[in-house]
Amino acid sequence: MAKNYIKYILALLLFGSNGIVASKITLESSNIVLLRTFAGSLLLIVVFMLSKRTICFLQFKKDCFNIAISGAAMGASWMLLYEAYIQIGVGTASLMYYCGPVIVMLLSPILFREKLTGIKIGSFFVVLVGILFINSGAEEIRGNAGGVVLAGMSAVMYAVMVIFNKKSVHVKGLENAMIQLFVSFLTAAVYVGCKTNEVIQINSGDWVYILILGLVNTGLGCYLYFSSIGALPVQTIAVCGYLEPLSAVLLSVFVLKETLLPMHILGAVFILGGAVFAEIFGHRKTGT
């Protein structure tokens, strides 16, 4: 159990550093996602083949469809998020991105027939207040409506990713992650191909960060994540999962020297606090 906790937390910290690594790459956000998903999916395919597991997704067409939609949404969410990193900063964009689980919570009564309690509704409004605090916390954010919209849309795509992945009943774990990440690569490839026919020009200084982002943060991170969550309590996974956006915010302050104003701090407390409160007490109340 301790080994799985370590793997899970390490995966979250790797994911939390995505924005930091991506900020070192001089390519466009869509090209970064394209290279990241290519390297990450390639590594997961190799790991899956070396593990000598049986491929089962072809037997479940409905699961394939759901994972494909989830993968496309993940690719879209990353492209939106990475552009938001550039426009409004890693810390702010990361916090807005992780409003995605709250969107899933609000839609769960319709999609998964889960009861929407007063605690969950209250938590949603707490998170909403946190978003308002963040968006009013700095002049450069208030003046960049496009960046805020991109971050908000990335959260919506995050929710779509989670919703359709939850609908995959039989295909789970590493195989699920491998397919989803590969579809994310195809999504980014189609977008980049339609946007431009030019060959991607990569500076020599970018390669090390591209490989770190693709192989370590994405490939290794996904492997650690999906190989550990099966052995951990569901509530632990949900609550500890917010270590990812928290680490992203802290790294953006200490590494990228982004300014964290009092309104930003208050907004972060409201968003993360409201989400964690909903995970702990919302599920406990409904018994799910």
C-alpha positions in Angstrom: 0.0 0.0 0.0 2.8 2.4 0.9 4.4 1.8 -2.5 1.2 2.6 -4.3 0.8 5.8 -2.3 4.3 6.9 -3.3 3.6 6.1 -7.0 0.3 8.0 -6.9 1.8 11.1 -5.3 4.8 11.0 -7.6 2.5 10.9 -10.6 0.5 13.9 -9.3 3.7 15.9 -8.7 4.8 15.1 -12.3 1.5 16.2 -13.7 1.6 19.3 -11.5 5.0 20.3 -13.1 3.6 20.0 -16.7 3.1 23.8 -17.0 6.6 24.5 -15.7 8.2 22.1 -18.3 6.0 23.4 -21.1 7.0 27.0 -20.4 10.5 26.1 -21.3 9.5 25.0 -24.8 9.4 27.7 -27.5 6.9 25.9 -29.8 3.2 26.7 -30.2 0.9 25.1 -27.6 -0.7 22.7 -30.1 2.7 21.5 -31.3 3.8 20.9 -27.7 0.7 18.8 -27.1 1.3 16.9 -30.3 4.8 16.0 -29.4 3.9 15.3 -25.8 1.1 12.9 -26.6 3.2 11.2 -29.3 6.1 10.5 -26.9 3.8 9.6 -24.0 1.6 7.2 -26.0 4.7 5.5 -27.6 6.1 4.8 -24.1 2.8 3.4 -22.8 2.5 1.2 -25.9 6.0 -0.2 -25.3 5.3 -0.7 -21.6 2.0 -2.5 -22.4 3.8 -4.8 -24.9 6.6 -5.6 -22.5 4.1 -6.4 -19.7 2.6 -9.1 -22.1 -0.9 -8.2 -21.3 -3.8 -9.3 -23.5 -5.5 -6.6 -25.6 -9.2 -6.7 -24.8 -10.5 -3.3 -26.0 -11.5 -4.7 -29.5 -14.0 -6.9 -27.8 -15.9 -3.9 -26.3 -17.0 -1.5 -29.1 -19.0 0.7 -26.7 -15.9 1.1 -24.4 -13.8 1.9 -27.5 -16.2 4.7 -28.5 -16.2 6.2 -25.0 -12.4 6.0 -24.6 -12.0 7.6 -28.0 -14.3 10.5 -27.1 -12.4 10.8 -23.8 -9.0 10.8 -25.5 -10.1 13.5 -28.0 -11.4 15.6 -25.2 -8.1 15.2 -23.3 -6.1 16.3 -26.4 -8.4 19.3 -26.8 -8.2 20.2 -23.1 -4.4 20.2 -23.1 -4.2 22.4 -26.2 -6.6 24.9 -24.6 -4.8 24.7 -21.3 -1.3 25.2 -22.8 -2.5 28.3 -24.6 -4.0 29.5 -21.4 -0.7 29.0 -19.7 0.8 31.5 -22.1 -1.9 34.1 -21.7 -2.8 34.1 -18.0 0.0 32.1 -16.4 0.5 28.5 -15.2 -0.9 29.0 -11.7 -4.2 30.7 -12.6 -4.8 28.4 -15.7 -4.2 25.3 -13.6 -6.7 26.3 -10.9 -9.4 27.0 -13.5 -8.6 23.7 -15.3 -9.3 21.8 -12.1 -12.8 23.1 -11.9 -13.5 20.2 -14.3 -14.2 17.7 -11.5 -16.8 20.1 -10.1 -18.5 20.3 -13.4 -18.6 16.4 -13.4 -20.1 16.5 -9.9 -22.9 18.9 -11.0 -23.8 16.7 -14.0 -23.6 13.4 -12.1 -27.3 13.3 -11.2 -28.2 13.4 -14.9 -25.4 11.2 -16.3 -24.7 8.7 -13.5 -27.9 9.0 -11.4 -26.0 10.2 -8.4 -27.8 12.3 -5.8 -26.9 16.0 -5.8 -26.8 17.0 -2.1 -26.8 20.4 -0.5 -23.1 19.9 0.4 -22.2 19.4 -3.3 -24.3 22.4 -4.4 -22.7 24.6 -1.7 -19.2 23.4 -2.7 -19.9 24.4 -6.2 -20.7 27.9 -5.2 -17.6 28.1 -3.1 -15.5 27.0 -6.1 -17.4 29.6 -8.2 -16.5 32.4 -5.7 -12.9 31.2 -5.9 -12.9 31.6 -9.7 -14.3 35.1 -9.3 -11.6 36.0 -6.8 -8.9 34.7 -9.2 -10.2 36.6 -12.2 -10.4 39.9 -10.3 -7.1 39.4 -8.6 -4.8 40.9 -11.2 -5.1 43.5 -13.9 -3.5 41.4 -16.6 -6.1 38.6 -16.0 -9.1 41.0 -16.1 -7.7 42.4 -19.4 -7.3 39.0 -21.0 -10.7 37.6 -21.4 -9.5 35.2 -24.1 -7.1 33.5 -21.7 -9.8 33.1 -19.1 -12.2 31.6 -21.7 -9.5 29.2 -22.9 -8.9 28.0 -19.3 -12.6 27.7 -18.7 -13.0 25.6 -21.9 -10.1 23.4 -20.9 -12.1 22.7 -17.7 -15.1 21.8 -19.7 -13.1 19.4 -21.9 -11.6 17.9 -18.7 -15.1 17.2 -17.6 -16.0 15.6 -20.9 -12.8 13.5 -20.6 -13.8 12.2 -17.2 -17.4 11.6 -18.0 -16.7 9.4 -21.1 -13.9 7.6 -19.4 -16.2 6.6 -16.5 -18.5 5.1 -19.1 -15.8 2.6 -20.0 -16.8 -0.5 -18.0 -14.5 -3.2 -19.2 -11.3 -1.5 -20.5 -9.4 0.0 -17.5 -6.0 0.7 -16.2 -2.9 0.8 -18.5 -4.8 -0.3 -21.6 -7.3 2.5 -21.1 -4.6 5.1 -20.6 -2.6 3.8 -23.7 -5.6 4.1 -26.0 -6.8 7.4 -24.6 -3.3 9.0 -24.9 -2.9 7.7 -28.5 -6.3 9.2 -29.5 -5.2 12.5 -27.9 -2.1 12.4 -30.1 -4.4 11.8 -33.2 -6.6 14.7 -32.2 -3.6 17.0 -31.8 -2.2 15.7 -35.1 -5.5 16.4 -37.0 -5.7 19.9 -35.5 -2.0 20.8 -36.3 -2.3 19.2 -39.8 -5.4 21.3 -40.6 -3.9 24.4 -39.2 -0.6 24.3 -41.1 1.1 22.1 -43.6 4.6 23.2 -42.5 7.1 20.9 -40.8 7.5 21.6 -37.1 10.8 23.4 -36.5 12.2 22.4 -33.1 15.1 24.3 -31.6 17.9 22.2 -30.2 17.3 23.6 -26.7 13.7 22.4 -26.7 14.4 18.7 -27.2 15.3 18.0 -23.6 12.1 19.6 -22.3 10.0 17.9 -25.0 11.4 14.5 -23.9 10.9 15.2 -20.2 7.3 16.3 -20.8 6.5 13.4 -23.1 8.3 10.5 -21.7 8.6 11.4 -18.0 5.6 13.7 -17.1 3.2 12.0 -19.5 4.3 8.4 -20.2 5.9 7.6 -16.8 3.3 9.8 -15.0 0.4 7.9 -16.6 2.0 4.5 -15.8 2.5 5.4 -12.2 -1.0 6.8 -11.9 -2.9 3.9 -13.5 -0.7 1.3 -11.9 -1.4 2.6 -8.4 -5.1 3.9 -8.3 -6.5 0.3 -8.4 -5.0 -0.4 -5.0 -6.0 2.8 -3.3 -9.3 3.9 -1.6 -11.5 5.9 -4.0 -11.8 8.8 -1.6 -8.1 9.0 -1.1 -7.6 9.2 -4.8 -10.2 12.0 -5.1 -8.9 14.1 -2.3 -5.2 13.6 -2.9 -5.7 14.3 -6.5 -5.9 18.0 -5.7 -2.2 17.9 -4.8 -1.7 18.2 -8.6 -3.2 21.8 -9.0 -1.8 22.8 -5.7 1.7 21.8 -6.7 1.2 23.5 -10.1 0.4 26.8 -8.3 3.3 26.6 -5.9 5.8 25.7 -8.7 4.5 28.6 -10.8 5.3 30.9 -7.9 8.7 29.5 -6.9 10.1 28.4 -10.3 8.4 30.8 -12.8 8.2 33.7 -10.3 4.6 34.3 -11.1 3.0 36.8 -8.8 0.5 35.3 -6.3 -1.6 38.2 -5.0 -3.9 37.9 -1.9 -6.9 37.6 -4.1 -5.2 34.7 -5.9 -4.4 33.0 -2.6 -8.0 33.4 -1.5 -9.3 32.1 -4.8 -7.0 29.1 -4.6 -8.2 28.3 -1.1 -11.9 28.5 -2.2 -11.4 26.4 -5.3 -9.3 23.6 -3.7 -11.2 23.8 -0.4 -14.6 23.6 -2.0 -13.6 20.7 -4.2 -12.0 18.7 -1.4 -14.9 19.4 0.9 -17.3 18.1 -1.7 -15.2 14.9 -2.2 -15.0 14.2 1.5 -18.4 15.1 2.8 -20.5 14.9 -0.3 -19.6 11.2 -0.9 -19.8 10.4 2.8 -23.3 11.9 3.0 -24.6 9.9 0.0 -22.6 6.8 0.9 -20.9 6.6 -2.6 
